[in-house]
Amino acid sequence: ITAEKLPKTGWEQGNSVVGGGSPFVFSSKRSECEHELRGKVVWVTGASSGIGEELSYQLAKLGALLAISARREDELQRVKKKCLQISSLSDNDILVLRLDLTDRSSHEAATNSVLKHFGKIDVLVNNGGRSQRSLFVDTNLDVYNAIIELNYLGTISLTKYVLNHMIQRKKGKIVTVSSVMGIMGAPLATGYCASKHALQGFFNSLRTELTDYPEISIIQICPGPVQSQIIQNVFTENLAKSIENSGDQSHKMPTDRCARLTLVSVANDVKEAWISDHPYLAVCYLWQYAPTWAWWLMNRMGKRRIQNFKSGIDADASYSRKRK
């Protein structure tokens, strides 16, 4: 699915592509999303900031019952407090559950905690993860190990325990926030791209193993650049080093817009959603249908991306129109 300029009205509609097939148009009323998600138990990882935080707010407004997870429990409590302020949910409707995706030994117990509290898990949103800003030649291999442990192995580990529950119930939704970097390749993000490509391959394969469970949906969300804290928290060339200057992020898609389109995709059981502005969306099409042209274009765009990064501005600043 591609969703670049869906209007911010009650109706959501736009050009779409599913599984590399032919384009079609889908639409969904806001009320249909509410009907789909109200009362559902939704577990969101990486909920203390960025897309995960915004998803929690929008789900709370829709009336979903929430389990929100991340490493920082104090930030989760802040998110819960706001969810309660903006919705009709009660304190017991939101479970704060500290979770470290890299601690795979804790995932079974965490899943059991959610099940004990709510009795079921209708939707798992695998949102936790970190991006990267560093050149491969400068980057310690320990960074690549950490990226795979967090973005890939942590995600599929948690999925395994939740999926066992959904198989017993014969229904549920596994939603994974991947990236357009899972569709294409780009400089400064070799490890991040690798982890997202791994997630794409894993969940595309897992979907084929679940044909006997038609009510279990495997949904992959591939956002382009979004105004979130992902840049402030990126991996660099060294595990102990943080990025010095994240640059201006205002040219990117607003986080609330990305979250809204994500929920539309989830409500419509979209297998794969590309949520981005141009030119990144156009590059996704090229990468899918004309890879030779995509490689040529990425070589040109990639050189500017590296120059931007070395100059201390956002790597993608040259390719986005400034938002009013």
C-alpha positions, -999 to +999 in steps of 0.1 A: +000+000+000+012+035-007-004+064+011+012+096+003-014+124+003-045+110+019-068+139+030-072+147+066-110+145+064-134+118+077-126+098+045-092+083+039-085+075+002-055+071-020-036+051-046-024+018-033-002-012-042-004-045-024+023-071-027+037-057-059+004-061-077-017-037-096-027-003-082-061+001-066-079+026-044-091+019-009-111+041+014-121+039+050-143+061+072-130+071+105-160+055+122-150+021+106-116+024+122-133+031+156-156+001+151-125-021+143-103-010+172-126+000+200-124-025+228-095-043+213-064-051+233-035-035+216+001-040+227+024-012+215+062-015+219+084+015+217+055+035+231+076+060+251+083+083+221+078+089+184+054+068+164+047+045+192+037+073+215+014+089+189-001+055+181-009+051+219-027+085+219-048+078+188-057+043+200-067+056+233-091+081+216-105+053+196-113+034+228-087+005+224-074-011+256-037-005+258-005-023+269+024+001+263+060-010+266+095+005+264+126+006+285+118+039+302+090+033+326+088+070+337+081+080+301+055+053+298+037+067+328+038+101+311+022+086+280-004+068+301-013+100+319-020+118+286-039+088+272-062+090+302-066+128+298-076+126+261-099+096+262-127+079+282-104+050+293-100+042+330-067+035+348-071-002+345-076+000+307-039+009+302-012-014+313+024+001+316+049-027+311+086-021+311+102-041+283+137-044+269+135-061+234+171-072+237+163-092+268+147-121+251+145-141+282+119-117+296+095-118+266+074-148+277+068-133+311+059-100+296+034-117+273+019-135+302+016-102+321-005-087+293-026-118+291-032-119+328-042-083+329-065-083+298-072-119+291-062-116+254-041-097+229-059-087+197-032-066+181+006-066+187+024-035+173+061-042+169+073-006+169+104-007+191+138-002+174+166+022+166+179+037+133+215+044+123+236+073+110+272+061+102+293+050+073+301+013+072+339+019+069+338+039+101+314+016+121+324-009+147+308-044+141+294-044+176+270-017+163+256-042+137+252-069+163+232-044+185+210-034+156+201-069+147+196-079+184+171-050+189+154-044+156+152-080+143+157-107+169+140-087+197+109-082+174+106-118+163+112-131+198+082-112+212+061-121+181+067-158+188+051-157+222+022-135+212+016-155+180+012-187+201-017-170+219-033-158+186-030-193+171-049-207+201-076-180+195-073-184+157-074-146+153-053-115+158-031-090+141+007-088+141+017-052+130+054-045+125+067-010+119+094-016+093+106+012+071+110+023+035+146+012+042+132-023+042+123-017+005+154+000-006+190+006+004+206+039+015+239+052+027+245+059+064+220+031+073+236-002+062+228-020+095+194-004+098+185-014+063+197-049+069+175-053+100+144-040+082+151-061+051+153-091+076+119-081+091+104-079+056+116-113+046+107-129+080+071-116+081+064-122+044+075-158+050+056-161+083+024-150+065+027-180+042+029-203+072-004-191+086-026-199+057-047-222+079-054-191+101-071-166+078-081-144+107-045-138+118-032-108+098+005-101+092+008-063+085+040-045+077+041-007+079+069+010+060+072+047+069+095+072+052+111+101+071+088+110+101+091+138+127+100+116+156+128+111+181+143+083+160+172+105+148+181+116+184+184+079+194+202+065+164+232+042+164+264+058+153+298+043+145+304+034+181+279+021+207+290+046+233+286+076+209+254+095+203+247+117+173+260+152+178+234+171+158+201+157+147+193+187+125+160+202+115+132+176+113+103+199+102+104+188+066+094+153+075+059+138+077+042+147+110+041+119+135+003+121+140-002+117+102+020+086+101+002+071+130-033+079+115-024+062+082-009+032+101-042+027+119-062+030+087-039+002+073-044-019+104-081-016+103-082-026+066-058-056+071-034-042+046-005-066+041+021-039+034+018-001+037+042+024+023+036+057+042+057+085+029+059+118+010+078+121-023+105+117-034+110+087-011+077+071-022+087+075-058+121+058-051+102+029-035+083+024-068+115+026-087+132+001-064+102-023-069+097-020-106+129-004-121+158-013-099+185-002-124+171+033-124+167+032-086+204+023-082+214+052-105+192+077-086+203+064-052+239+069-061+231+106-068+209+111-038+232+091-016+262+114-022+241+144-011+228+125+019+264+118+031+273+155+025+244+167+045+253+143+073+289+155+074+278+191+074+257+186+105+222+189+089+196+163+086+207+137+060+174+139+041+169+177+042+178+182+005+150+160-008+119+172+011+098+203+005+096+226+036+063+222+054+044+254+060 
